[in-house]
Amino acid sequence: MTDITARERRFKIGSVVNLIADKYHRGTPDGIYKVASLMPAEGQEYQYRIKDTRTGNVFVVRENQLR
């Protein structure tokens, strides 16, 4: 298994991203969000705190949920 820190993050603070909600984020609508902060990796997946550009709500998501 490779160390997650050997791979660069796909997004930076301030990046505008599209969330693809999964079964763990059913209440989180798909749409445009802004990366608010970088979170530690969980397993082999980086995490991000993202902010809804419409409502200001903040969510923590995995990198594979973002486009």
Backbone as ProteinMPNN parsed JSONL, in Angstrom:
{"seq_chain_A": "MTDITARERRFKIGSVVNLIADKYHRGTPDGIYKVASLMPAEGQEYQYRIKDTRTGNVFVVRENQLR", "coords_chain_A": {"N_chain_A": [[0.844, -1.173, 0.0], [0.582, 2.193, -0.861], [1.856, 5.27, 0.505], [-0.328, 7.865, 1.281], [0.564, 10.493, 1.386], [2.506, 10.633, -0.514], [1.341, 11.278, -2.821], [0.139, 14.065, -4.587], [-2.276, 16.532, -3.605], [-5.419, 17.05, -5.266], [-6.869, 19.409, -5.195], [-6.823, 22.832, -4.039], [-6.971, 25.232, -1.308], [-9.619, 27.441, -1.77], [-10.225, 26.567, -4.3], [-12.754, 26.032, -6.743], [-15.195, 23.628, -6.777], [-17.067, 20.728, -7.887], [-19.453, 18.905, -6.248], [-20.097, 15.485, -5.964], [-22.405, 13.848, -4.499], [-22.479, 11.066, -2.237], [-23.586, 7.925, -0.761], [-23.139, 8.54, 1.912], [-23.52, 11.211, 2.125], [-26.165, 12.018, 1.634], [-27.927, 14.067, 2.287], [-26.611, 16.231, 1.408], [-26.609, 18.456, -1.127], [-25.805, 17.91, -4.597], [-23.592, 20.014, -6.405], [-22.042, 23.288, -6.789], [-19.21, 24.092, -4.93], [-16.842, 25.6, -2.648], [-13.477, 25.05, -1.804], [-12.706, 25.141, 1.508], [-10.892, 24.406, 3.492], [-8.053, 22.231, 3.997], [-8.058, 18.879, 4.982], [-6.882, 16.235, 7.17], [-5.799, 13.098, 5.755], [-7.963, 10.274, 5.359], [-7.602, 7.006, 5.723], [-6.731, 5.973, 2.572], [-7.439, 8.285, 1.281], [-7.607, 11.705, 0.621], [-9.101, 14.422, 2.47], [-11.433, 17.156, 2.481], [-12.643, 20.317, 3.609], [-15.503, 21.775, 2.563], [-17.362, 24.59, 1.299], [-20.671, 25.561, 0.785], [-21.583, 27.506, -1.911], [-23.969, 28.835, -2.141], [-25.498, 28.722, 0.258], [-23.728, 28.838, 2.363], [-23.253, 26.738, 4.051], [-21.141, 24.237, 5.533], [-19.23, 21.35, 4.753], [-17.591, 18.173, 5.249], [-15.747, 16.283, 3.03], [-14.613, 13.52, 0.962], [-11.821, 13.324, -1.305], [-12.416, 11.887, -3.648], [-15.05, 12.469, -4.145], [-15.204, 14.852, -5.375], [-15.14, 16.944, -8.262]], "CA_chain_A": [[0.0, 0.0, 0.0], [1.395, 3.402, -0.934], [1.554, 6.325, 1.464], [-1.144, 8.908, 0.664], [1.313, 11.752, 1.304], [3.374, 10.594, -1.689], [0.526, 11.79, -3.926], [-0.256, 15.456, -4.411], [-3.717, 16.793, -3.574], [-5.98, 17.547, -6.526], [-7.479, 20.723, -5.017], [-6.204, 23.735, -3.074], [-7.905, 26.138, -0.659], [-10.149, 28.415, -2.712], [-10.654, 25.924, -5.55], [-14.187, 25.826, -6.94], [-15.349, 22.206, -7.097], [-18.411, 20.189, -8.036], [-19.632, 17.765, -5.351], [-20.91, 14.348, -6.365], [-22.773, 13.268, -3.204], [-22.576, 9.606, -2.192], [-24.543, 7.434, 0.23], [-22.862, 9.129, 3.218], [-23.865, 12.636, 2.066], [-27.453, 12.103, 0.941], [-28.542, 15.365, 2.555], [-25.772, 17.268, 0.82], [-26.954, 18.519, -2.545], [-24.77, 18.065, -5.617], [-23.51, 21.399, -6.84], [-20.78, 24.008, -6.763], [-18.708, 24.404, -3.596], [-15.498, 26.163, -2.625], [-12.649, 24.385, -0.797], [-12.462, 26.058, 2.617], [-9.657, 23.997, 4.168], [-7.547, 20.887, 3.74], [-8.194, 18.03, 6.161], [-5.995, 15.067, 7.109], [-6.288, 11.953, 4.981], [-8.603, 9.175, 6.074], [-7.233, 5.845, 4.919], [-5.967, 6.344, 1.381], [-8.196, 9.34, 0.606], [-7.554, 13.045, 1.202], [-10.391, 15.016, 2.81], [-11.515, 18.61, 2.35], [-13.813, 21.008, 4.144], [-16.005, 22.593, 1.463], [-18.426, 25.518, 1.678], [-21.707, 25.749, -0.226], [-21.518, 28.89, -2.382], [-25.305, 29.435, -2.057], [-26.042, 28.815, 1.621], [-22.667, 29.023, 3.349], [-23.079, 25.516, 4.843], [-19.821, 23.619, 5.386], [-19.248, 19.891, 4.812], [-16.314, 17.481, 5.065], [-15.908, 15.259, 1.991], [-13.408, 12.874, 0.458], [-11.38, 13.836, -2.605], [-13.052, 11.191, -4.776], [-16.394, 13.004, -4.331], [-15.096, 16.167, -5.988], [-14.73, 17.064, -9.662]], "C_chain_A": [[0.892, 1.24, 0.0], [0.925, 4.421, 0.091], [0.806, 7.445, 0.743], [-0.359, 10.201, 0.489], [2.285, 11.769, 0.135], [2.645, 11.145, -2.923], [0.079, 13.214, -3.605], [-1.781, 15.568, -4.372], [-4.18, 17.338, -4.913], [-6.482, 18.984, -6.409], [-6.745, 21.513, -3.935], [-7.296, 24.575, -2.417], [-8.321, 27.202, -1.675], [-10.593, 27.824, -4.037], [-12.175, 25.801, -5.587], [-14.35, 24.408, -7.464], [-16.82, 21.847, -7.237], [-18.5, 18.944, -7.159], [-20.543, 16.731, -5.994], [-21.228, 13.597, -5.06], [-22.874, 11.753, -3.313], [-23.541, 9.202, -1.086], [-24.327, 8.032, 1.618], [-23.257, 10.602, 3.273], [-25.186, 12.847, 1.33], [-28.123, 13.452, 1.141], [-27.757, 16.526, 1.976], [-26.063, 17.334, -0.672], [-25.727, 18.601, -3.446], [-24.73, 19.539, -5.992], [-22.119, 21.974, -6.699], [-20.437, 24.41, -5.325], [-17.316, 25.003, -3.73], [-14.714, 25.456, -1.516], [-12.274, 25.413, 0.266], [-11.181, 25.705, 3.366], [-9.303, 22.563, 3.801], [-7.602, 20.115, 5.047], [-7.197, 16.872, 6.047], [-6.633, 13.944, 6.293], [-6.969, 10.964, 5.911], [-8.38, 7.935, 5.225], [-6.354, 6.3, 3.774], [-6.646, 7.477, 0.6], [-8.027, 10.672, 1.345], [-8.97, 13.526, 1.491], [-10.283, 16.534, 2.708], [-12.734, 19.111, 3.105], [-14.253, 21.937, 3.013], [-17.182, 23.438, 1.94], [-19.383, 25.695, 0.5], [-21.72, 27.223, -0.624], [-22.874, 29.594, -2.304], [-25.733, 29.695, -0.633], [-24.986, 29.101, 2.683], [-22.459, 27.806, 4.242], [-21.739, 24.878, 4.516], [-19.938, 22.115, 5.593], [-17.824, 19.358, 4.685], [-16.567, 16.34, 4.094], [-14.563, 14.683, 1.604], [-13.09, 13.397, -0.945], [-12.108, 13.171, -3.772], [-14.499, 11.635, -5.013], [-16.385, 14.333, -5.087], [-14.623, 16.07, -7.425], [-14.343, 18.49, -9.915]], "O_chain_A": [[1.847, 1.323, 0.773], [-0.238, 4.437, 0.492], [1.261, 7.921, -0.297], [-0.598, 10.936, -0.469], [2.84, 12.822, -0.182], [3.27, 11.439, -3.941], [-0.31, 13.514, -2.476], [-2.487, 14.797, -5.022], [-3.422, 18.009, -5.613], [-6.52, 19.707, -7.405], [-6.129, 20.939, -3.037], [-8.421, 24.625, -2.912], [-7.478, 27.788, -2.354], [-11.265, 28.496, -4.821], [-12.804, 25.499, -4.572], [-13.734, 24.025, -8.459], [-17.7, 22.567, -6.766], [-17.699, 18.022, -7.316], [-21.617, 17.056, -6.502], [-20.415, 12.807, -4.58], [-23.296, 11.218, -4.338], [-24.239, 10.052, -0.532], [-25.253, 8.029, 2.429], [-23.321, 11.181, 4.357], [-25.305, 13.749, 0.501], [-28.819, 13.932, 0.246], [-28.193, 17.675, 2.048], [-25.796, 16.38, -1.402], [-24.742, 19.264, -3.12], [-25.744, 20.23, -5.899], [-21.143, 21.247, -6.515], [-21.256, 24.986, -4.609], [-16.691, 24.924, -4.787], [-15.227, 25.282, -0.411], [-11.619, 26.415, -0.021], [-10.462, 26.594, 3.823], [-10.15, 21.791, 3.352], [-7.233, 20.638, 6.099], [-6.723, 16.565, 4.953], [-7.855, 13.865, 6.166], [-6.61, 10.83, 7.081], [-8.917, 7.832, 4.122], [-5.332, 6.95, 3.997], [-6.444, 7.607, -0.607], [-8.275, 10.756, 2.548], [-9.924, 13.096, 0.843], [-9.204, 17.113, 2.83], [-13.736, 18.407, 3.223], [-13.481, 22.78, 2.558], [-17.905, 23.058, 2.861], [-18.962, 25.945, -0.629], [-21.855, 28.095, 0.234], [-22.933, 30.82, -2.392], [-26.271, 30.76, -0.33], [-25.313, 29.556, 3.78], [-21.582, 27.824, 5.106], [-21.255, 24.958, 3.387], [-20.649, 21.655, 6.487], [-16.96, 20.003, 4.092], [-17.472, 15.53, 4.291], [-13.514, 15.268, 1.874], [-13.975, 13.85, -1.671], [-12.387, 13.824, -4.778], [-15.112, 11.212, -5.993], [-17.444, 14.876, -5.402], [-13.804, 15.216, -7.764], [-13.96, 18.836, -11.033]]}, "name": "protein", "num_of_chains": 1, "seq": "MTDITARERRFKIGSVVNLIADKYHRGTPDGIYKVASLMPAEGQEYQYRIKDTRTGNVFVVRENQLR"}
